[in-house]
Amino acid sequence: MKRLLWIFAALGLLALCIGWVVRARAAADQEKVVYTYAKPERRDLKQTVVINGTIAPVLSTEIRSEVSGRIAKVLVEAGAEVTLGQPLIELDQSTLQVQLDDARLGVAGARLRTERAELEYKRLQSLADRALVTEKERKEAEIAFRLAENDTASQQARVRLLENSLGKGVISAPYAGRVLSLAARPGMIVTGADAGREGNTLLELADISRLRVEASINEIDVAVLTLGMPVDITFESVPEAKASGRITFIAPAAGKAAGGGSASGSGGGGNSSGARDFPLQISIEESHPRVRPGMTARVHIETAAAAQALSVEHNAVFNDYATGDWFVFVRPAGAKAEPVQTKVELGVRDAKHVEIKSGLTDTAEVSLQRPPAVKFSQDK
């Protein structure tokens, strides 16, 4: 029995040894990296920032009524093309017309009272000159005359005000354009816009002959932009349409936190978590007839270029986050030797390749894998 126990113990120890050897060999196999090498090539590179934006008219207006009232007629439809001065909406003017007629009658009556007061004043003035009436009577006649004049002027001002309001009962197009949206309906009661009230928005009018892209770009990419920089524009809903444009506005201060605005064509310079957005405006020089306000546009901004630059693929360069240094791993002379870590200076990036400005020769080959023995700060 005792002998049997020793046999089982020996077998258990043997199994442990075998397991350790197997694990050691597996670990050793994991450390063995089959390196893939690539030779740097000279090519033309263009570094591009790509951002999404929305098509908007350069000139658009929310049309409101200047006077309160009830809408009698809506003379246009959403999407309609209108000309300068074309009537768009008519308010019910019957009440205003009655008020205007009454005010004009008031002016006529005030004029008659003024004429009568003037005659009485002149009569008493003549009598006062001959000392036939008292100075008090003359003065009272003069005051009555002046009050009648003031009343006439007040009635005339009311007429002008009502005439002005009546003229505003027809809302016309301030410029030629297209009706983008229409909220007005016959019978709707509207509030007039004045210093204390915005009033009701009745429709939105825009000059669609001049369009722009309204977008935002994160703080990482905005530093390389300048006013007037040329851009290329594509449209998701109209794939065949392409346009050129220029940056016409860069916000002087950041807006809201970025959520995915710009993406760098370099393959690694896009929006970072916590970055902030800067609003942009890009003019469209010649727009496709099917491009309309509200559509999504994709703006391609070339920020840098290099002709016949020595370059490698993005996955052939490795970054140490702590120092900011970039490295490649150069193929060694010995067939079994590990790649040699070499510091390089990067330049222009495009979607697939990055320029090597210094640290690498045309004849060298670089590994697409980092040796396991090389540890950067982010690996610790």
C-alpha atoms as a printed R data frame, in Angstrom:
    type eleno elety resid chain resno       x       y       z
1   ATOM     1    CA   MET     A     1   0.000   0.000   0.000
2   ATOM     2    CA   LYS     A     2   2.808   2.345   0.930
3   ATOM     3    CA   ARG     A     3   4.570   1.531  -2.326
4   ATOM     4    CA   LEU     A     4   1.432   2.366  -4.268
5   ATOM     5    CA   LEU     A     5   1.245   5.773  -2.611
6   ATOM     6    CA   TRP     A     6   4.808   6.519  -3.643
7   ATOM     7    CA   ILE     A     7   3.985   5.561  -7.222
8   ATOM     8    CA   PHE     A     8   0.999   7.971  -7.300
9   ATOM     9    CA   ALA     A     9   3.116  10.744  -5.808
10  ATOM    10    CA   ALA     A    10   5.788  10.215  -8.439
11  ATOM    11    CA   LEU     A    11   3.206  10.281 -11.223
12  ATOM    12    CA   GLY     A    12   1.736  13.537  -9.866
13  ATOM    13    CA   LEU     A    13   5.152  15.161  -9.727
14  ATOM    14    CA   LEU     A    14   5.841  14.027 -13.291
15  ATOM    15    CA   ALA     A    15   2.548  15.560 -14.455
16  ATOM    16    CA   LEU     A    16   3.451  18.876 -12.825
17  ATOM    17    CA   CYS     A    17   6.831  18.881 -14.531
18  ATOM    18    CA   ILE     A    18   5.299  18.120 -17.904
19  ATOM    19    CA   GLY     A    19   2.757  20.934 -17.452
20  ATOM    20    CA   TRP     A    20   5.498  23.398 -16.533
21  ATOM    21    CA   VAL     A    21   7.524  22.429 -19.604
22  ATOM    22    CA   VAL     A    22   4.479  22.800 -21.868
23  ATOM    23    CA   ARG     A    23   3.675  26.241 -20.443
24  ATOM    24    CA   ALA     A    24   7.286  27.330 -20.736
25  ATOM    25    CA   ARG     A    25   7.412  26.251 -24.370
26  ATOM    26    CA   ALA     A    26   4.094  28.032 -25.074
27  ATOM    27    CA   ALA     A    27   5.418  31.211 -23.483
28  ATOM    28    CA   ALA     A    28   8.578  30.920 -25.505
29  ATOM    29    CA   ASP     A    29   6.529  30.466 -28.668
30  ATOM    30    CA   GLN     A    30   4.574  33.615 -27.806
31  ATOM    31    CA   GLU     A    31   7.794  35.569 -27.510
32  ATOM    32    CA   LYS     A    32   8.777  34.488 -30.991
33  ATOM    33    CA   VAL     A    33   7.476  37.169 -33.395
34  ATOM    34    CA   VAL     A    34   7.450  36.682 -37.124
35  ATOM    35    CA   TYR     A    35   8.372  40.153 -38.355
36  ATOM    36    CA   THR     A    36   6.898  41.605 -41.520
37  ATOM    37    CA   TYR     A    37   9.103  44.223 -43.134
38  ATOM    38    CA   ALA     A    38   8.225  47.010 -45.536
39  ATOM    39    CA   LYS     A    39  10.487  49.257 -47.526
40  ATOM    40    CA   PRO     A    40   9.855  53.031 -47.370
41  ATOM    41    CA   GLU     A    41   8.844  54.627 -50.643
42  ATOM    42    CA   ARG     A    42   8.773  58.131 -52.026
43  ATOM    43    CA   ARG     A    43   5.308  59.396 -52.874
44  ATOM    44    CA   ASP     A    44   3.260  62.602 -52.988
45  ATOM    45    CA   LEU     A    45   1.333  63.104 -49.747
46  ATOM    46    CA   LYS     A    46  -1.595  65.364 -48.917
47  ATOM    47    CA   GLN     A    47  -2.781  65.805 -45.344
48  ATOM    48    CA   THR     A    48  -6.525  66.372 -45.215
49  ATOM    49    CA   VAL     A    49  -8.976  67.216 -42.467
50  ATOM    50    CA   VAL     A    50 -12.533  66.042 -43.175
51  ATOM    51    CA   ILE     A    51 -15.520  67.543 -41.365
52  ATOM    52    CA   ASN     A    52 -19.271  67.167 -41.688
53  ATOM    53    CA   GLY     A    53 -21.573  70.152 -41.918
54  ATOM    54    CA   THR     A    54 -25.010  71.311 -42.982
55  ATOM    55    CA   ILE     A    55 -25.959  73.281 -46.082
56  ATOM    56    CA   ALA     A    56 -27.520  76.651 -45.232
57  ATOM    57    CA   PRO     A    57 -28.402  79.756 -47.240
58  ATOM    58    CA   VAL     A    58 -26.148  82.769 -46.822
59  ATOM    59    CA   LEU     A    59 -29.253  84.969 -46.547
60  ATOM    60    CA   SER     A    60 -32.380  83.723 -44.783
61  ATOM    61    CA   THR     A    61 -35.136  85.562 -42.941
62  ATOM    62    CA   GLU     A    62 -37.929  84.622 -40.581
63  ATOM    63    CA   ILE     A    63 -40.865  86.684 -41.814
64  ATOM    64    CA   ARG     A    64 -43.099  88.157 -39.091
65  ATOM    65    CA   SER     A    65 -45.998  90.594 -39.149
66  ATOM    66    CA   GLU     A    66 -45.372  94.095 -37.832
67  ATOM    67    CA   VAL     A    67 -49.013  94.432 -36.799
68  ATOM    68    CA   SER     A    68 -51.392  92.168 -34.923
69  ATOM    69    CA   GLY     A    69 -54.427  90.735 -36.631
70  ATOM    70    CA   ARG     A    70 -56.068  87.744 -38.288
71  ATOM    71    CA   ILE     A    71 -54.631  86.177 -41.437
72  ATOM    72    CA   ALA     A    72 -57.075  86.504 -44.321
73  ATOM    73    CA   LYS     A    73 -55.015  84.949 -47.145
74  ATOM    74    CA   VAL     A    74 -51.802  82.952 -47.523
75  ATOM    75    CA   LEU     A    75 -50.626  83.638 -51.064
76  ATOM    76    CA   VAL     A    76 -47.652  81.232 -51.310
77  ATOM    77    CA   GLU     A    77 -46.779  77.614 -50.541
78  ATOM    78    CA   ALA     A    78 -43.702  76.038 -49.003
79  ATOM    79    CA   GLY     A    79 -41.026  75.647 -51.678
80  ATOM    80    CA   ALA     A    80 -42.377  78.448 -53.850
81  ATOM    81    CA   GLU     A    81 -40.007  80.825 -55.626
82  ATOM    82    CA   VAL     A    82 -40.894  84.470 -54.981
83  ATOM    83    CA   THR     A    83 -39.715  87.798 -56.355
84  ATOM    84    CA   LEU     A    84 -38.809  91.028 -54.598
85  ATOM    85    CA   GLY     A    85 -41.959  92.760 -53.343
86  ATOM    86    CA   GLN     A    86 -44.282  89.840 -54.117
87  ATOM    87    CA   PRO     A    87 -47.234  89.664 -51.654
88  ATOM    88    CA   LEU     A    88 -46.940  86.645 -49.364
89  ATOM    89    CA   ILE     A    89 -49.643  87.024 -46.710
90  ATOM    90    CA   GLU     A    90 -52.649  89.311 -46.283
91  ATOM    91    CA   LEU     A    91 -54.121  90.184 -42.898
92  ATOM    92    CA   ASP     A    92 -57.807  90.950 -42.410
93  ATOM    93    CA   GLN     A    93 -57.874  94.747 -42.830
94  ATOM    94    CA   SER     A    94 -61.590  95.369 -42.322
95  ATOM    95    CA   THR     A    95 -61.251  96.480 -38.698
96  ATOM    96    CA   LEU     A    96 -58.320  98.748 -39.518
97  ATOM    97    CA   GLN     A    97 -60.247 100.241 -42.429
98  ATOM    98    CA   VAL     A    98 -63.184 101.098 -40.151
99  ATOM    99    CA   GLN     A    99 -60.798 102.679 -37.651
100 ATOM   100    CA   LEU     A   100 -59.123 104.651 -40.440
101 ATOM   101    CA   ASP     A   101 -62.440 105.942 -41.782
102 ATOM   102    CA   ASP     A   102 -63.425 107.004 -38.269
103 ATOM   103    CA   ALA     A   103 -60.079 108.742 -37.764
104 ATOM   104    CA   ARG     A   104 -60.452 110.654 -41.023
105 ATOM   105    CA   LEU     A   105 -63.875 111.873 -39.880
106 ATOM   106    CA   GLY     A   106 -62.250 112.908 -36.623
107 ATOM   107    CA   VAL     A   107 -59.709 114.976 -38.563
108 ATOM   108    CA   ALA     A   108 -62.460 116.709 -40.502
109 ATOM   109    CA   GLY     A   109 -64.324 117.562 -37.287
110 ATOM   110    CA   ALA     A   110 -61.140 118.774 -35.598
111 ATOM   111    CA   ARG     A   111 -60.401 121.076 -38.519
112 ATOM   112    CA   LEU     A   112 -63.863 122.634 -38.309
113 ATOM   113    CA   ARG     A   113 -63.441 123.200 -34.574
114 ATOM   114    CA   THR     A   114 -60.039 124.745 -35.200
115 ATOM   115    CA   GLU     A   115 -61.399 127.099 -37.837
116 ATOM   116    CA   ARG     A   116 -64.200 128.185 -35.525
117 ATOM   117    CA   ALA     A   117 -61.796 128.678 -32.617
118 ATOM   118    CA   GLU     A   118 -59.493 130.699 -34.857
119 ATOM   119    CA   LEU     A   119 -62.311 133.001 -35.955
120 ATOM   120    CA   GLU     A   120 -63.377 133.538 -32.370
121 ATOM   121    CA   TYR     A   121 -59.815 134.234 -31.316
122 ATOM   122    CA   LYS     A   122 -59.335 136.816 -34.106
123 ATOM   123    CA   ARG     A   123 -62.652 138.493 -33.252
124 ATOM   124    CA   LEU     A   124 -61.737 138.851 -29.586
125 ATOM   125    CA   GLN     A   125 -58.250 140.000 -30.510
126 ATOM   126    CA   SER     A   126 -59.762 142.829 -32.552
127 ATOM   127    CA   LEU     A   127 -62.101 143.754 -29.722
128 ATOM   128    CA   ALA     A   128 -59.297 143.639 -27.208
129 ATOM   129    CA   ASP     A   129 -57.294 146.074 -29.325
130 ATOM   130    CA   ARG     A   130 -60.158 148.542 -28.893
131 ATOM   131    CA   ALA     A   131 -60.518 147.702 -25.204
132 ATOM   132    CA   LEU     A   132 -64.019 146.295 -25.754
133 ATOM   133    CA   VAL     A   133 -63.236 142.939 -24.054
134 ATOM   134    CA   THR     A   134 -61.002 142.023 -21.192
135 ATOM   135    CA   GLU     A   135 -57.528 140.569 -21.619
136 ATOM   136    CA   LYS     A   136 -58.771 137.416 -19.874
137 ATOM   137    CA   GLU     A   137 -61.419 136.850 -22.538
138 ATOM   138    CA   ARG     A   138 -58.858 137.339 -25.295
139 ATOM   139    CA   LYS     A   139 -56.442 134.927 -23.601
140 ATOM   140    CA   GLU     A   140 -59.115 132.263 -23.172
141 ATOM   141    CA   ALA     A   141 -59.965 132.497 -26.878
142 ATOM   142    CA   GLU     A   142 -56.315 132.087 -27.782
143 ATOM   143    CA   ILE     A   143 -55.998 129.003 -25.561
144 ATOM   144    CA   ALA     A   144 -59.118 127.468 -27.111
145 ATOM   145    CA   PHE     A   145 -57.658 128.037 -30.564
146 ATOM   146    CA   ARG     A   146 -54.310 126.452 -29.664
147 ATOM   147    CA   LEU     A   147 -56.054 123.431 -28.112
148 ATOM   148    CA   ALA     A   148 -58.116 122.981 -31.271
149 ATOM   149    CA   GLU     A   149 -54.924 123.049 -33.352
150 ATOM   150    CA   ASN     A   150 -53.361 120.395 -31.112
151 ATOM   151    CA   ASP     A   151 -56.452 118.216 -31.397
152 ATOM   152    CA   THR     A   152 -56.313 118.452 -35.199
153 ATOM   153    CA   ALA     A   153 -52.634 117.477 -35.211
154 ATOM   154    CA   SER     A   154 -53.383 114.517 -32.918
155 ATOM   155    CA   GLN     A   155 -56.195 113.301 -35.167
156 ATOM   156    CA   GLN     A   156 -53.952 113.612 -38.236
157 ATOM   157    CA   ALA     A   157 -51.209 111.575 -36.492
158 ATOM   158    CA   ARG     A   158 -53.755 108.845 -35.732
159 ATOM   159    CA   VAL     A   159 -54.732 108.745 -39.406
160 ATOM   160    CA   ARG     A   160 -51.093 108.396 -40.465
161 ATOM   161    CA   LEU     A   161 -50.571 105.591 -37.926
162 ATOM   162    CA   LEU     A   162 -53.616 103.683 -39.146
163 ATOM   163    CA   GLU     A   163 -52.626 104.206 -42.791
164 ATOM   164    CA   ASN     A   164 -49.184 102.820 -41.970
165 ATOM   165    CA   SER     A   165 -50.702  99.816 -40.181
166 ATOM   166    CA   LEU     A   166 -53.085  99.239 -43.064
167 ATOM   167    CA   GLY     A   167 -50.134  99.234 -45.449
168 ATOM   168    CA   LYS     A   168 -48.435  96.592 -43.303
169 ATOM   169    CA   GLY     A   169 -51.470  94.348 -43.571
170 ATOM   170    CA   VAL     A   170 -49.949  92.947 -46.764
171 ATOM   171    CA   ILE     A   171 -46.655  91.172 -46.018
172 ATOM   172    CA   SER     A   172 -44.354  91.146 -49.051
173 ATOM   173    CA   ALA     A   173 -41.058  89.439 -49.890
174 ATOM   174    CA   PRO     A   174 -38.053  91.578 -48.871
175 ATOM   175    CA   TYR     A   175 -35.953  89.930 -51.604
176 ATOM   176    CA   ALA     A   176 -36.197  87.235 -54.258
177 ATOM   177    CA   GLY     A   177 -35.860  83.724 -52.869
178 ATOM   178    CA   ARG     A   178 -37.581  80.488 -51.913
179 ATOM   179    CA   VAL     A   179 -40.076  79.800 -49.139
180 ATOM   180    CA   LEU     A   180 -38.293  77.191 -47.005
181 ATOM   181    CA   SER     A   181 -41.059  76.718 -44.445
182 ATOM   182    CA   LEU     A   182 -44.573  78.027 -43.963
183 ATOM   183    CA   ALA     A   183 -46.359  78.283 -40.613
184 ATOM   184    CA   ALA     A   184 -49.083  80.785 -41.561
185 ATOM   185    CA   ARG     A   185 -52.644  79.537 -42.043
186 ATOM   186    CA   PRO     A   186 -55.821  81.457 -42.975
187 ATOM   187    CA   GLY     A   187 -57.697  82.466 -39.843
188 ATOM   188    CA   MET     A   188 -54.607  82.409 -37.620
189 ATOM   189    CA   ILE     A   189 -54.397  85.252 -35.112
190 ATOM   190    CA   VAL     A   190 -50.908  86.745 -35.143
191 ATOM   191    CA   THR     A   191 -49.110  89.042 -32.749
192 ATOM   192    CA   GLY     A   192 -47.231  91.934 -34.266
193 ATOM   193    CA   ALA     A   193 -43.488  92.263 -33.719
194 ATOM   194    CA   ASP     A   194 -42.344  95.368 -31.895
195 ATOM   195    CA   ALA     A   195 -39.701  96.450 -29.407
196 ATOM   196    CA   GLY     A   196 -41.197  94.291 -26.660
197 ATOM   197    CA   ARG     A   197 -42.392  91.271 -28.660
198 ATOM   198    CA   GLU     A   198 -40.903  89.002 -31.311
199 ATOM   199    CA   GLY     A   199 -44.236  88.224 -32.902
200 ATOM   200    CA   ASN     A   200 -45.219  85.030 -34.697
201 ATOM   201    CA   THR     A   201 -42.932  83.535 -37.342
202 ATOM   202    CA   LEU     A   202 -45.140  83.169 -40.403
203 ATOM   203    CA   LEU     A   203 -42.639  81.743 -42.889
204 ATOM   204    CA   GLU     A   204 -38.928  81.402 -43.583
205 ATOM   205    CA   LEU     A   205 -37.561  82.899 -46.780
206 ATOM   206    CA   ALA     A   206 -34.071  82.270 -48.161
207 ATOM   207    CA   ASP     A   207 -31.968  83.281 -51.128
208 ATOM   208    CA   ILE     A   208 -30.840  79.819 -52.251
209 ATOM   209    CA   SER     A   209 -28.663  81.180 -55.046
210 ATOM   210    CA   ARG     A   210 -25.927  81.601 -52.415
211 ATOM   211    CA   LEU     A   211 -25.270  78.643 -50.129
212 ATOM   212    CA   ARG     A   212 -22.670  77.850 -47.501
213 ATOM   213    CA   VAL     A   213 -21.691  75.004 -45.205
214 ATOM   214    CA   GLU     A   214 -22.097  75.512 -41.471
215 ATOM   215    CA   ALA     A   215 -19.857  73.123 -39.562
216 ATOM   216    CA   SER     A   216 -17.543  72.801 -36.593
217 ATOM   217    CA   ILE     A   217 -14.002  71.531 -36.154
218 ATOM   218    CA   ASN     A   218 -12.243  70.394 -33.010
219 ATOM   219    CA   GLU     A   219  -9.489  72.328 -31.298
220 ATOM   220    CA   ILE     A   220  -6.833  69.887 -32.500
221 ATOM   221    CA   ASP     A   221  -7.422  70.633 -36.179
222 ATOM   222    CA   VAL     A   222  -8.556  74.277 -36.050
223 ATOM   223    CA   ALA     A   223  -5.011  75.546 -35.460
224 ATOM   224    CA   VAL     A   224  -3.977  74.725 -39.046
225 ATOM   225    CA   LEU     A   225  -6.918  76.529 -40.691
226 ATOM   226    CA   THR     A   226  -6.849  80.041 -42.135
227 ATOM   227    CA   LEU     A   227  -9.512  82.280 -43.651
228 ATOM   228    CA   GLY     A   228  -9.721  81.894 -47.410
229 ATOM   229    CA   MET     A   229  -8.302  78.361 -47.357
230 ATOM   230    CA   PRO     A   230  -9.719  76.382 -50.329
231 ATOM   231    CA   VAL     A   231 -11.786  73.251 -49.684
232 ATOM   232    CA   ASP     A   232 -13.510  70.507 -51.641
233 ATOM   233    CA   ILE     A   233 -17.117  69.660 -50.804
234 ATOM   234    CA   THR     A   234 -19.132  66.490 -51.416
235 ATOM   235    CA   PHE     A   235 -22.755  65.759 -50.583
236 ATOM   236    CA   GLU     A   236 -24.025  62.490 -49.138
237 ATOM   237    CA   SER     A   237 -27.497  62.742 -50.662
238 ATOM   238    CA   VAL     A   238 -26.196  63.884 -54.080
239 ATOM   239    CA   PRO     A   239 -23.105  61.689 -54.674
240 ATOM   240    CA   GLU     A   240 -22.519  63.002 -58.191
241 ATOM   241    CA   ALA     A   241 -22.341  66.600 -56.971
242 ATOM   242    CA   LYS     A   242 -18.991  68.118 -56.079
243 ATOM   243    CA   ALA     A   243 -18.173  71.717 -55.285
244 ATOM   244    CA   SER     A   244 -15.289  73.913 -54.304
245 ATOM   245    CA   GLY     A   245 -15.365  76.548 -51.613
246 ATOM   246    CA   ARG     A   246 -13.392  78.635 -49.152
247 ATOM   247    CA   ILE     A   247 -13.365  79.074 -45.396
248 ATOM   248    CA   THR     A   248 -15.077  82.396 -44.695
249 ATOM   249    CA   PHE     A   249 -15.452  82.269 -40.913
250 ATOM   250    CA   ILE     A   250 -13.584  80.649 -38.010
251 ATOM   251    CA   ALA     A   251 -15.065  81.280 -34.573
252 ATOM   252    CA   PRO     A   252 -12.682  83.179 -32.275
253 ATOM   253    CA   ALA     A   253 -13.717  81.020 -29.304
254 ATOM   254    CA   ALA     A   254 -14.725  77.405 -28.793
255 ATOM   255    CA   GLY     A   255 -18.333  76.421 -28.525
256 ATOM   256    CA   LYS     A   256 -19.811  73.237 -27.107
257 ATOM   257    CA   ALA     A   257 -17.861  70.083 -26.310
258 ATOM   258    CA   ALA     A   258 -17.060  68.106 -29.429
259 ATOM   259    CA   GLY     A   259 -18.895  64.880 -30.071
260 ATOM   260    CA   GLY     A   260 -17.466  63.789 -33.404
261 ATOM   261    CA   GLY     A   261 -17.017  66.856 -35.577
262 ATOM   262    CA   SER     A   262 -13.793  66.568 -37.527
263 ATOM   263    CA   ALA     A   263 -11.808  63.580 -38.603
264 ATOM   264    CA   SER     A   264  -8.281  63.965 -39.865
265 ATOM   265    CA   GLY     A   265  -7.347  62.342 -43.119
266 ATOM   266    CA   SER     A   266  -4.030  61.409 -41.560
267 ATOM   267    CA   GLY     A   267  -5.704  58.457 -39.930
268 ATOM   268    CA   GLY     A   268  -4.956  59.461 -36.378
269 ATOM   269    CA   GLY     A   269  -5.599  63.157 -35.870
270 ATOM   270    CA   GLY     A   270  -9.343  63.129 -35.436
271 ATOM   271    CA   ASN     A   271 -11.486  64.303 -32.584
272 ATOM   272    CA   SER     A   272 -10.283  63.453 -29.107
273 ATOM   273    CA   SER     A   273 -12.440  62.894 -26.072
274 ATOM   274    CA   GLY     A   274 -12.952  66.181 -24.301
275 ATOM   275    CA   ALA     A   275 -11.876  68.338 -27.267
276 ATOM   276    CA   ARG     A   276 -13.995  71.396 -28.002
277 ATOM   277    CA   ASP     A   277 -15.637  72.600 -31.187
278 ATOM   278    CA   PHE     A   278 -14.994  75.800 -33.148
279 ATOM   279    CA   PRO     A   279 -17.847  76.827 -35.508
280 ATOM   280    CA   LEU     A   280 -16.895  77.322 -39.165
281 ATOM   281    CA   GLN     A   281 -18.563  78.706 -42.263
282 ATOM   282    CA   ILE     A   282 -17.503  77.646 -45.763
283 ATOM   283    CA   SER     A   283 -18.757  79.396 -48.881
284 ATOM   284    CA   ILE     A   284 -19.849  77.235 -51.823
285 ATOM   285    CA   GLU     A   285 -18.567  78.777 -55.040
286 ATOM   286    CA   GLU     A   286 -20.782  76.868 -57.484
287 ATOM   287    CA   SER     A   287 -23.580  74.711 -56.142
288 ATOM   288    CA   HIS     A   288 -25.262  71.755 -57.860
289 ATOM   289    CA   PRO     A   289 -28.970  72.440 -58.614
290 ATOM   290    CA   ARG     A   290 -30.023  69.425 -56.514
291 ATOM   291    CA   VAL     A   291 -28.168  70.639 -53.428
292 ATOM   292    CA   ARG     A   292 -30.586  72.202 -50.963
293 ATOM   293    CA   PRO     A   293 -30.490  73.799 -47.509
294 ATOM   294    CA   GLY     A   294 -30.492  71.243 -44.708
295 ATOM   295    CA   MET     A   295 -28.503  68.605 -46.599
296 ATOM   296    CA   THR     A   296 -25.339  67.107 -45.133
297 ATOM   297    CA   ALA     A   297 -22.033  68.159 -46.683
298 ATOM   298    CA   ARG     A   298 -18.598  66.635 -46.263
299 ATOM   299    CA   VAL     A   299 -15.787  69.188 -46.364
300 ATOM   300    CA   HIS     A   300 -12.261  68.106 -47.303
301 ATOM   301    CA   ILE     A   301  -9.591  70.601 -46.232
302 ATOM   302    CA   GLU     A   302  -6.012  70.085 -47.429
303 ATOM   303    CA   THR     A   303  -3.829  71.317 -44.572
304 ATOM   304    CA   ALA     A   304  -0.370  70.179 -45.736
305 ATOM   305    CA   ALA     A   305   1.379  68.545 -48.699
306 ATOM   306    CA   ALA     A   306   4.767  67.022 -49.485
307 ATOM   307    CA   ALA     A   307   6.087  66.024 -52.914
308 ATOM   308    CA   GLN     A   308   8.012  62.764 -53.274
309 ATOM   309    CA   ALA     A   309   8.322  62.368 -49.525
310 ATOM   310    CA   LEU     A   310  10.001  59.311 -48.007
311 ATOM   311    CA   SER     A   311   7.097  57.573 -46.292
312 ATOM   312    CA   VAL     A   312   5.925  54.381 -44.615
313 ATOM   313    CA   GLU     A   313   2.572  52.953 -43.583
314 ATOM   314    CA   HIS     A   314   1.003  54.257 -40.382
315 ATOM   315    CA   ASN     A   315   1.371  50.901 -38.634
316 ATOM   316    CA   ALA     A   316   5.146  51.003 -39.128
317 ATOM   317    CA   VAL     A   317   5.617  53.927 -36.718
318 ATOM   318    CA   PHE     A   318   5.209  53.691 -32.942
319 ATOM   319    CA   ASN     A   319   4.723  56.459 -30.401
320 ATOM   320    CA   ASP     A   320   5.901  56.782 -26.802
321 ATOM   321    CA   TYR     A   321   3.059  58.766 -25.223
322 ATOM   322    CA   ALA     A   322   5.153  60.138 -22.362
323 ATOM   323    CA   THR     A   323   7.881  61.706 -24.499
324 ATOM   324    CA   GLY     A   324   5.910  62.211 -27.704
325 ATOM   325    CA   ASP     A   325   8.751  60.590 -29.658
326 ATOM   326    CA   TRP     A   326   8.116  58.395 -32.688
327 ATOM   327    CA   PHE     A   327  10.110  55.279 -33.562
328 ATOM   328    CA   VAL     A   328  10.514  52.715 -36.298
329 ATOM   329    CA   PHE     A   329  12.146  49.305 -35.980
330 ATOM   330    CA   VAL     A   330  14.722  48.809 -38.728
331 ATOM   331    CA   ARG     A   331  15.585  45.396 -40.133
332 ATOM   332    CA   PRO     A   332  19.016  44.335 -38.823
333 ATOM   333    CA   ALA     A   333  21.857  42.894 -40.851
334 ATOM   334    CA   GLY     A   334  21.726  39.526 -39.075
335 ATOM   335    CA   ALA     A   335  18.930  37.238 -40.172
336 ATOM   336    CA   LYS     A   336  17.991  36.228 -36.617
337 ATOM   337    CA   ALA     A   337  18.583  39.546 -34.883
338 ATOM   338    CA   GLU     A   338  15.753  41.690 -33.494
339 ATOM   339    CA   PRO     A   339  14.739  44.886 -35.317
340 ATOM   340    CA   VAL     A   340  16.654  47.981 -34.222
341 ATOM   341    CA   GLN     A   341  14.666  50.763 -32.512
342 ATOM   342    CA   THR     A   342  15.257  54.053 -34.376
343 ATOM   343    CA   LYS     A   343  13.887  57.491 -33.534
344 ATOM   344    CA   VAL     A   344  12.351  59.357 -36.485
345 ATOM   345    CA   GLU     A   345  10.747  62.721 -37.217
346 ATOM   346    CA   LEU     A   346   7.335  62.612 -38.872
347 ATOM   347    CA   GLY     A   347   5.861  65.038 -41.383
348 ATOM   348    CA   VAL     A   348   2.776  65.051 -43.575
349 ATOM   349    CA   ARG     A   349   0.205  62.277 -43.130
350 ATOM   350    CA   ASP     A   350  -2.466  61.029 -45.454
351 ATOM   351    CA   ALA     A   351  -5.028  58.294 -44.884
352 ATOM   352    CA   LYS     A   352  -2.464  55.450 -45.263
353 ATOM   353    CA   HIS     A   353   1.073  56.811 -45.120
354 ATOM   354    CA   VAL     A   354   3.212  59.178 -43.084
355 ATOM   355    CA   GLU     A   355   6.267  61.148 -44.150
356 ATOM   356    CA   ILE     A   356   9.607  60.332 -42.461
357 ATOM   357    CA   LYS     A   357  11.488  63.637 -42.420
358 ATOM   358    CA   SER     A   358  14.599  62.302 -40.686
359 ATOM   359    CA   GLY     A   359  15.982  59.167 -39.059
360 ATOM   360    CA   LEU     A   360  15.449  56.725 -41.936
361 ATOM   361    CA   THR     A   361  17.105  56.048 -45.294
362 ATOM   362    CA   ASP     A   362  15.580  54.945 -48.569
363 ATOM   363    CA   THR     A   363  17.344  51.579 -48.406
364 ATOM   364    CA   ALA     A   364  16.228  50.604 -44.903
365 ATOM   365    CA   GLU     A   365  13.352  48.243 -44.192
366 ATOM   366    CA   VAL     A   366  11.028  48.725 -41.235
367 ATOM   367    CA   SER     A   367   9.057  46.199 -39.217
368 ATOM   368    CA   LEU     A   368   5.294  46.379 -38.978
369 ATOM   369    CA   GLN     A   369   5.526  44.772 -35.525
370 ATOM   370    CA   ARG     A   370   7.085  46.147 -32.364
371 ATOM   371    CA   PRO     A   371   9.473  43.732 -30.607
372 ATOM   372    CA   PRO     A   372   7.876  42.430 -27.360
373 ATOM   373    CA   ALA     A   373  10.982  43.376 -25.419
374 ATOM   374    CA   VAL     A   374  10.518  47.070 -26.242
375 ATOM   375    CA   LYS     A   375   8.258  48.745 -23.696
376 ATOM   376    CA   PHE     A   376   6.939  52.295 -23.901
377 ATOM   377    CA   SER     A   377   5.576  54.402 -21.050
378 ATOM   378    CA   GLN     A   378   1.965  53.486 -21.850
379 ATOM   379    CA   ASP     A   379   2.815  49.777 -21.447
380 ATOM   380    CA   LYS     A   380   3.859  50.150 -17.804
